[in-house]
Amino acid sequence: MTSPDLPLVSSGGCGDGCACGAGEETYLECGLDPALAQLLADAGLDPVEVEDIANVALQEDLAHGVDVTTVATIPEDAVATADFTAREAGTVAGLRIAEAVLSIVCTEEFEVERHAEDGDRVEAGRTLLSVTTRTRDILTAERSALNLLCRLSGIATATRAWADALEGTGARVRDTRKTTPGLRSLEKFAVRCGGGINHRMSLSDAALVKDNHVVAAGGVAEAFTAVRGRFPDVPIEVEVDTLHQLREVLDAGAGLILLDNFTPQECAEAVALVDGRAALEASGRLTLANAKAYADTGVDYLAVGALTHSSPILDIGLDLRATE
């Protein structure tokens, strides 16, 4: 439902002049301000998707009409400045996404001051973003903007802790597809902001042969060979549970192998066995406390699903400045 105070765009979040799918230049003509859309695109995000997500978040809050508390307490013509402020130390992600939420809600011109950038480490009390516009619009957008900003900053903060733990080793922390439905691209963006790297985005851009595929195909080498035969141009990773399976897929030509629930000692044996013929990724049993022990074995990646499925939010608040 569209409320009178929030005339949401239709047709998948696009404005009247949108030509989605017509090329990189034209899709930036969708509802968001072109400069903001370009910043999102430069960060590897689809501005149309960000606008859609922002619309969904706002519709949850305005499903039955207007923001009754704000409309009742704030004069329609009141203008204010509000600050997004970190209430604890961490790594920030999602500031431009918060701006997208504000841009959809604001019925008048609004001014933004950017005091931090996505990926910045910040201390408690740091002002991240300031906005000046109609007070009603700020308060209506507040929760949707903060829900996204706090969630993404929490993921970035957790990822940064892993990246710091692996500093000085040859290993990198990678995410998984254990993401919030509908928010994968944003959550994987937050991982990048925290110093991690992304695994596949979907079931289509890369293959991951797991234990159920192995059972169905009749063996780990058979599963790998079947995927390579059907989709020869798609990157393939194969999960193995034992060194015996590792030898099988290595002989079959696998170039990326996931060591599932291996101990550090077993990972070291796997690295010696592979001897540079394939990249190796450790998964399972991983904690911040043992991250460096795994990295020191020589594996290339540590797969950490918890980055996106279990990271706590980073506490960020929005406060109106007191009128003088």
ABEGO torsion letter per residue (X at the ends): XBBAABBBBBGGGBBAABBBGAEAAAAAABABBAAAAAAAAAAGBBAAAAAAAAAAAAAAAAAAEBBAAAAAABBAABBBBBBBBBABBEBBBGAAAAAAAAAAABABBBBBBBABBBGBBBBBGBBABBBBBBAAAAAAAAAAAAAAAAAAAAAAAAAAAAAAAABGBABBBBBBABBBBGAAAAAAAAAAAAGBBBBBABAAABBBBBAAAAAAAGEAAAAAAAAAAABAABBBBBBBABAAAAAAAAAAGBABBBBBGBBAAAAAAAAAAAGGABBBBBBEGBBAAAAAAAAAAGBABBBBAAAAAABBBBBBBBBBBBBX
